[in-house]
Amino acid sequence: MTYLDNAATTFPKPRTVHDAASTFMQTLGANPGRGGHRLAAGASRMVEATRLALARFVNAGSTPERVVFAHNGTDALNMAIKGLVHAWHRDGRTHVVPHVVTSVLEHNSVSRPLEQLAADGVIALTRVDCDADGYLSPGVVAAAMTPATRLVALTHCSNVLGTVQPIAEIGAKVRERGGDAVFLVDAAQTIGVEPIDVEAAQVDVLAFPGHKALMGYPGTGGLYVAPRVELAPWREGGTGGDSKHPVQPGEYPHRLEGGTHNTIGIASLKAGLGFIAATGLDAIRQHETRLVSRLLDGLAAVPGVTIHGPRTAQRRVATVAFSVKGYASQDVGAILDTSFDIAVRPGLHCAPYCHQAIGTYPDGAVRASLGYFTTDADVDALADAIAQVAAAS
């Protein structure tokens, strides 16, 4: 099958990722921090080495303990959003309803927690619009902030349109306008493809999955929390090395890491980071940029195809959303799957506000997302298949 659904999860994974996971389970496989024996100690060393590698990857190497593991990107975002709200209430700083700024581009992992909190009267919520190409303006974000704004929660890249947002410029505006406002960035579609520097971009909290461009297994993810931010624990439980406290320990990373780690997933994530380091982030980015440019040109040449978002490869990742005249997106996806052995993702992509903004709600669009292992032949196969589908309408 021609696999073009890498925005959901990368496939295939590098061989080294599978080898590392298998080796870990066969040679260590114990519970990190839950024993003094050498297997537990070895598992702990692997977990901490992965933590440090992630911290260095986003330029947080001086505070690796502030990188905590999560089950996935959704878990990390819930840890961040609900951990902040809990901390605000615990500290008695809610005499004014906290205001949150977000955007129409967000995945439901951001939108749903915020909408529920707004519906419950816990926060006031403002959702800013993007421009016609799917980009957010730092000025528009800043203008939406009020003296009560406590959180700005934005995606680094739309999972529908592939548009990479100017988080450094937005981060500067948030810090300038917001005082103690927290800047939360969802890096699900960029980490492993785009360089991320949390210090330079003034990102306070960075949430990410491990199973996308980081090449790790599903069930992995993480959260960077800047020293200026405190989160209340999202889950509480065993931390291995500290069993005496009646409540969750306050120090990081144990504060947010109750329970047993997904060690096989973390081992895969460590190998994924190793693959990226050996290949080079620039090389990965250049490969995907070249391929997405090829795909955009191929689709633009097909009568009846509408490309959503920017028509160039600049300021975007290798994700392209499009519609075919005369077809529902689900029908196009089914035809590609059954008749051409091509895997894409049709529908709303867990981002309904984005589809409302670009005029594709409620049917959605077809999304093709390329990855490092995608080839020119894969891209051409999709363009040729779409040409045949469009011609038959």
URRALIN-V635582 format. One record per residue. RES is the residue in three letters. PHI is phi as a letter, one per 40 degrees, with the letter a starting at -180 (NA if undefined). PSI is psi in whole degrees, 0 to 359 (* if undefined). OMEGA is omega in radians with two decimals (none if undefined). Layout:
RES	PHI	PSI	OMEGA
RES	PHI	PSI	OMEGA
This chain:
MET	NA	143	3.00
THR	c	110	-3.03
TYR	c	115	-3.14
LEU	b	50	3.12
ASP	b	40	-3.07
ASN	c	342	3.05
ALA	c	337	3.07
ALA	c	310	2.99
THR	a	142	-3.12
THR	c	139	3.10
PHE	a	133	-0.02
PRO	c	168	2.99
LYS	c	156	3.05
PRO	c	147	3.13
ARG	d	325	-3.12
THR	c	332	3.12
VAL	c	313	3.11
HIS	c	320	-3.13
ASP	c	317	-3.11
ALA	c	317	3.14
ALA	c	316	-3.14
SER	c	316	-3.14
THR	c	318	3.14
PHE	d	312	-3.08
MET	c	331	-3.12
GLN	c	335	-3.04
THR	b	335	3.10
LEU	b	278	2.96
GLY	g	10	-3.12
ALA	c	181	-3.08
ASN	c	116	-3.08
PRO	c	134	3.10
GLY	g	1	-3.08
ARG	b	32	3.12
GLY	i	155	-3.13
GLY	c	358	-3.09
HIS	c	166	-2.98
ARG	c	335	3.09
LEU	c	316	3.09
ALA	c	320	3.12
ALA	c	320	3.11
GLY	c	320	3.09
ALA	c	320	3.10
SER	c	318	3.13
ARG	c	320	3.11
MET	c	315	-3.14
VAL	c	314	-3.10
GLU	c	327	3.07
ALA	c	322	3.10
THR	c	319	3.11
ARG	d	314	-3.14
LEU	c	319	3.13
ALA	c	318	3.09
LEU	c	317	3.14
ALA	c	315	3.12
ARG	c	327	-3.10
PHE	c	331	-3.13
VAL	b	17	-3.14
ASN	g	47	3.00
ALA	b	30	-3.03
GLY	c	339	3.13
SER	c	345	3.13
THR	b	61	-3.08
PRO	c	334	3.14
GLU	c	345	3.12
ARG	c	3	2.98
VAL	c	118	-3.10
VAL	b	150	-3.12
PHE	c	145	3.11
ALA	b	172	-3.13
HIS	c	335	-3.13
ASN	a	183	3.13
GLY	c	322	3.12
THR	c	317	3.10
ASP	c	317	-3.14
ALA	c	318	-3.13
LEU	c	322	3.06
ASN	c	320	3.06
MET	d	318	-3.09
ALA	c	306	-3.03
ILE	c	310	-3.09
LYS	c	331	3.05
GLY	c	323	3.08
LEU	c	312	-3.11
VAL	c	317	3.11
HIS	c	319	-3.14
ALA	c	321	3.11
TRP	c	315	-3.13
HIS	c	320	-3.12
ARG	c	323	-3.10
ASP	c	1	3.09
GLY	g	30	-3.08
ARG	b	37	-3.09
THR	b	34	3.07
HIS	c	338	2.97
VAL	b	137	-3.14
VAL	d	123	-3.12
PRO	c	138	-3.13
HIS	b	137	-3.13
VAL	b	137	3.07
VAL	b	131	3.04
THR	b	193	-3.05
SER	b	171	3.10
VAL	c	350	-3.05
LEU	c	354	-2.93
GLU	c	148	2.95
HIS	c	156	3.13
ASN	c	341	3.08
SER	c	334	3.02
VAL	c	313	-3.01
SER	c	314	-3.03
ARG	c	314	3.07
PRO	d	319	-3.12
LEU	c	318	3.14
GLU	c	322	3.12
GLN	c	318	3.10
LEU	c	322	3.10
ALA	c	318	3.12
ALA	c	328	3.13
ASP	c	359	-3.14
GLY	g	14	-3.11
VAL	c	327	3.12
ILE	b	162	2.89
ALA	b	138	-2.97
LEU	b	133	3.02
THR	b	131	3.14
ARG	b	115	-3.09
VAL	c	153	-3.14
ASP	c	159	2.99
CYS	c	171	3.07
ASP	c	186	-3.03
ALA	c	334	3.14
ASP	c	358	3.09
GLY	g	22	3.14
TYR	b	148	3.08
LEU	c	140	3.09
SER	c	126	3.07
PRO	d	324	3.13
GLY	c	321	3.12
VAL	c	319	3.10
VAL	c	314	-3.12
ALA	c	321	-3.12
ALA	c	335	3.13
ALA	c	344	-3.11
MET	c	148	3.11
THR	b	173	3.06
PRO	d	340	-3.13
ALA	c	1	-3.10
THR	c	123	-3.13
ARG	b	344	-3.08
LEU	a	135	2.94
VAL	b	115	-3.05
ALA	b	112	-3.03
LEU	b	152	3.00
THR	c	146	3.01
HIS	c	333	-3.09
CYS	a	133	3.09
SER	c	129	3.11
ASN	c	354	3.07
VAL	c	308	-2.99
LEU	c	345	-3.13
GLY	g	11	-3.07
THR	c	124	-3.13
VAL	c	125	-3.04
GLN	c	152	-3.11
PRO	c	74	-2.99
ILE	c	332	3.12
ALA	c	316	3.11
GLU	c	320	3.10
ILE	c	318	3.12
GLY	d	320	3.11
ALA	c	320	3.12
LYS	c	319	3.14
VAL	c	315	-3.13
ARG	c	323	-3.13
GLU	c	317	-3.04
ARG	c	334	-2.87
GLY	c	351	-3.09
GLY	g	255	-3.14
ASP	c	14	3.10
ALA	c	142	-3.12
VAL	c	135	3.09
PHE	b	109	-3.14
LEU	b	127	-3.12
VAL	b	129	3.03
ASP	c	109	-3.05
ALA	b	26	-3.04
ALA	d	323	-3.04
GLN	c	359	-3.05
THR	b	326	-3.05
ILE	c	126	-3.05
GLY	h	349	3.11
VAL	b	314	3.14
GLU	b	141	3.05
PRO	c	138	3.11
ILE	b	127	3.11
ASP	b	101	-3.03
VAL	c	330	3.13
GLU	c	313	-3.12
ALA	c	323	-3.12
ALA	c	358	-3.13
GLN	f	43	3.07
VAL	c	125	-3.12
ASP	c	321	3.14
VAL	b	129	-3.14
LEU	b	122	3.13
ALA	b	142	-3.10
PHE	a	151	2.97
PRO	c	164	3.09
GLY	b	349	-2.95
HIS	c	2	3.13
LYS	c	241	-3.02
ALA	c	348	3.03
LEU	c	351	2.99
MET	g	10	3.13
GLY	c	181	-3.13
TYR	c	157	2.96
PRO	d	152	-3.09
GLY	g	14	3.12
THR	b	155	3.10
GLY	i	181	-3.11
GLY	a	172	-3.09
LEU	a	124	2.97
TYR	c	132	-3.14
VAL	b	115	-3.11
ALA	c	152	-3.13
PRO	d	337	3.14
ARG	c	355	-3.06
VAL	b	139	3.00
GLU	b	134	3.07
LEU	b	138	2.97
ALA	c	149	-3.12
PRO	d	138	3.08
TRP	c	326	3.03
ARG	b	151	-3.12
GLU	b	145	-3.12
GLY	i	207	-3.09
GLY	c	143	3.06
THR	b	7	3.06
GLY	g	285	-3.02
GLY	c	346	-3.10
ASP	b	100	-3.10
SER	b	355	-2.99
LYS	c	335	-3.09
HIS	c	137	3.12
PRO	c	339	3.08
VAL	b	173	-3.09
GLN	d	133	3.12
PRO	d	151	-3.07
GLY	c	339	-3.05
GLU	c	151	3.08
TYR	c	149	0.03
PRO	c	354	-3.03
HIS	c	333	-3.13
ARG	d	324	-3.04
LEU	b	10	-3.04
GLU	b	46	3.08
GLY	c	136	3.09
GLY	g	172	-3.10
THR	c	136	3.09
HIS	c	155	2.97
ASN	c	80	-2.97
THR	c	322	3.13
ILE	c	323	3.08
GLY	c	319	3.14
ILE	c	323	3.06
ALA	c	320	3.10
SER	c	323	-3.14
LEU	c	320	3.08
LYS	d	317	3.12
ALA	c	324	3.07
GLY	c	318	3.07
LEU	c	322	3.09
GLY	c	321	3.10
PHE	c	317	3.13
ILE	c	318	3.13
ALA	c	317	-3.12
ALA	c	324	-3.12
THR	c	321	-3.11
GLY	g	124	-3.13
LEU	c	321	3.13
ASP	c	319	-3.13
ALA	c	320	3.10
ILE	c	313	-3.14
ARG	c	315	-3.12
GLN	c	320	3.12
HIS	c	313	-3.10
GLU	c	325	3.10
THR	c	317	3.12
ARG	c	317	-3.12
LEU	c	319	-3.12
VAL	c	327	3.05
SER	c	319	3.10
ARG	c	318	-3.13
LEU	c	316	3.13
LEU	d	317	3.11
ASP	c	318	-3.12
GLY	c	316	-3.13
LEU	c	324	-3.13
ALA	c	336	-3.12
ALA	c	356	-3.08
VAL	c	118	3.09
PRO	c	139	3.10
GLY	g	358	3.11
VAL	b	130	3.06
THR	b	122	3.08
ILE	c	129	3.14
HIS	c	134	-3.10
GLY	g	190	-3.04
PRO	c	149	-3.10
ARG	c	5	3.11
THR	b	166	-3.10
ALA	c	355	-3.11
GLN	c	145	3.09
ARG	f	36	3.09
ARG	a	160	2.98
VAL	c	183	-3.00
ALA	c	51	3.09
THR	b	127	-3.08
VAL	b	126	3.06
ALA	b	137	-3.12
PHE	a	163	3.08
SER	b	151	3.10
VAL	b	122	-3.09
LYS	d	132	3.11
GLY	g	358	-3.09
TYR	b	141	2.89
ALA	c	150	-3.09
SER	d	322	-3.14
GLN	c	325	3.12
ASP	c	319	3.10
VAL	c	315	3.12
GLY	c	319	-3.14
ALA	c	320	3.12
ILE	c	316	3.13
LEU	c	321	-3.12
ASP	c	308	-2.98
THR	c	329	-3.06
SER	b	337	-3.06
PHE	b	358	-3.11
ASP	f	43	3.12
ILE	b	128	-3.13
ALA	b	117	3.02
VAL	b	182	3.08
ARG	b	113	3.03
PRO	c	167	3.03
GLY	h	208	-3.06
LEU	c	353	3.02
HIS	f	33	-3.14
CYS	f	27	-3.11
ALA	b	65	-3.03
PRO	c	325	-3.12
TYR	c	327	3.08
CYS	c	315	3.14
HIS	c	327	3.02
GLN	c	320	-3.10
ALA	c	326	-3.09
ILE	c	2	3.04
GLY	g	22	-3.14
THR	b	7	3.11
TYR	c	141	0.09
PRO	c	358	-3.09
ASP	c	326	-3.09
GLY	g	203	-3.09
ALA	a	174	3.04
VAL	c	131	3.14
ARG	b	123	2.99
ALA	b	125	-3.13
SER	b	120	-3.06
LEU	c	164	3.13
GLY	a	185	-3.07
TYR	c	329	-3.11
PHE	c	4	3.03
THR	c	144	-3.11
THR	b	169	3.04
ASP	d	320	-3.13
ALA	c	323	3.10
ASP	c	314	-3.14
VAL	c	315	-3.14
ASP	c	325	3.11
ALA	c	319	3.12
LEU	c	313	-3.13
ALA	c	318	3.12
ASP	c	318	3.14
ALA	c	317	3.13
ILE	c	323	3.09
ALA	c	320	3.11
GLN	c	319	3.13
VAL	c	314	-3.12
ALA	c	322	-3.12
ALA	c	336	-3.10
ALA	c	354	-3.06
SER	c	*	none
